[in-house]
Amino acid sequence: MASASEKTRIDFHSNVADKLNYACRLIRKARAANCKVIVYHPVQQELQRIDAALWTLEDTGFLPHVMAEDPLANVTPIILSQGKLEQSPHFELLVNLSTSTPENFDLFARMIEIVSSEAEETALGRERYRYYHHQAYTLSHNVAK
């Protein structure tokens, strides 16, 4: 959990052509660094797409993950969640795949915002960036190639 004196670090990844694939690669990289991850999207069907993609990301690798309501969530390093982030079993890294600011994101040490190359989503991502900037969060921006 982010301490009271430390604000959540927020990394924006924008101009992403394929959010699902990009998110899976970021999650794999985070796990390689032994990081615990919460993946957030408010729509269950999107979480199911992410679930399926994590199972098929690569033939030889496995990224242990479950939905937030699964009984094994407390012992699983990757959690797929559609809400109630304050009830997460860990608060290391939040990956936001939605187009809005997740409630209670500030409980996490770090959040990654993945913004697609679509015009509407880009505009919403810029709004979130401005919001975080005005709230004095530490920000970084990476443009996908």
C-alpha positions in Angstrom: 0.0 0.0 0.0 1.3 3.5 -0.8 2.2 5.2 2.4 0.6 8.5 3.5 3.8 10.3 2.7 4.3 8.7 -0.7 1.9 9.2 -3.6 1.2 6.6 -6.2 3.7 6.7 -9.1 1.7 6.7 -12.4 3.1 5.6 -15.8 1.2 6.3 -18.9 1.6 4.1 -22.0 -0.1 5.7 -24.9 -0.7 5.2 -28.6 -1.2 1.4 -27.9 -2.5 -0.3 -31.0 -3.5 -3.6 -29.2 -4.2 -3.0 -25.5 -4.8 -6.6 -24.7 -1.5 -7.9 -26.1 0.3 -4.9 -24.7 -1.1 -5.4 -21.3 -0.2 -9.1 -21.3 3.4 -8.2 -22.2 3.6 -5.6 -19.4 2.1 -8.1 -16.9 4.7 -10.7 -18.0 7.5 -8.1 -17.5 6.1 -7.2 -14.1 6.0 -10.8 -13.0 9.5 -11.4 -14.2 10.5 -8.6 -11.8 8.5 -10.5 -9.0 5.9 -7.8 -8.9 2.3 -8.5 -7.7 -0.3 -7.1 -10.1 -3.9 -6.1 -10.0 -5.5 -5.7 -13.5 -8.5 -3.4 -13.5 -11.4 -3.1 -15.9 -15.0 -2.4 -14.8 -16.5 -4.7 -17.5 -16.5 -8.4 -16.7 -16.3 -9.4 -20.4 -13.1 -7.5 -20.8 -11.6 -9.2 -17.8 -12.6 -12.5 -19.4 -10.7 -11.5 -22.6 -7.7 -10.7 -20.5 -8.0 -14.0 -18.7 -8.0 -15.9 -21.9 -5.1 -13.9 -23.3 -3.0 -14.6 -20.2 -3.6 -18.3 -20.7 -2.4 -18.2 -24.4 0.3 -15.5 -24.2 3.1 -18.0 -24.8 3.3 -21.8 -25.1 6.0 -22.3 -22.5 5.1 -19.6 -19.9 2.4 -19.4 -17.3 1.2 -16.3 -15.6 -0.7 -17.4 -12.5 -3.8 -15.3 -12.3 -7.4 -15.4 -11.0 -10.5 -13.2 -10.8 -10.7 -11.1 -7.7 -13.5 -13.1 -6.2 -11.7 -16.4 -6.6 -10.9 -18.1 -3.2 -7.2 -18.3 -4.3 -6.9 -14.5 -4.9 -5.0 -14.0 -1.6 -2.2 -16.3 -2.8 -2.1 -15.4 -6.5 0.2 -12.8 -7.8 -2.0 -11.5 -10.7 -5.6 -10.5 -9.9 -8.2 -9.5 -12.4 -10.6 -7.0 -10.8 -13.6 -5.0 -11.8 -13.9 -3.0 -8.6 -13.5 -2.7 -4.9 -9.7 -2.2 -5.2 -9.5 -1.4 -1.5 -10.2 -5.1 -0.9 -7.2 -6.2 -3.0 -4.9 -8.8 -1.5 -1.8 -6.7 -2.5 -1.2 -3.1 -3.5 2.1 -3.1 -5.4 1.1 -2.5 -9.1 -2.3 -1.6 -10.6 -2.8 -1.9 -14.4 -5.7 0.3 -15.5 -7.3 -0.9 -18.7 -10.4 1.2 -18.4 -11.0 4.7 -19.7 -11.6 6.2 -16.3 -9.7 6.8 -13.1 -10.2 3.7 -10.8 -11.5 4.4 -7.4 -8.9 3.9 -4.7 -6.0 3.7 -7.2 -4.0 5.8 -4.6 -3.7 2.7 -2.4 -1.2 1.3 -4.8 2.5 2.1 -4.9 2.4 2.3 -8.7 -0.3 2.4 -11.5 0.2 1.9 -15.2 -2.4 3.5 -17.5 -2.7 1.9 -20.9 -4.2 4.2 -23.5 -5.1 3.0 -27.0 -4.4 4.9 -30.2 -8.2 5.5 -30.7 -9.1 9.2 -30.7 -11.7 9.1 -28.0 -9.6 7.0 -25.6 -6.6 9.2 -26.2 -8.7 12.3 -25.2 -9.9 10.5 -22.1 -6.3 9.5 -21.3 -5.2 13.1 -21.6 -7.9 14.2 -19.2 -6.7 11.6 -16.6 -3.1 12.7 -17.1 -4.1 16.3 -16.4 -6.1 15.3 -13.3 -3.1 13.3 -11.9 -0.7 16.2 -12.8 -2.9 18.7 -10.9 -3.0 16.3 -7.9 0.9 16.3 -7.9 1.3 12.6 -8.7 4.7 11.5 -10.1 4.1 10.9 -13.8 5.9 9.3 -16.7 4.8 8.9 -20.3 5.8 6.2 -22.7 4.6 6.2 -26.3 4.2 2.7 -27.8 5.9 2.2 -31.1 
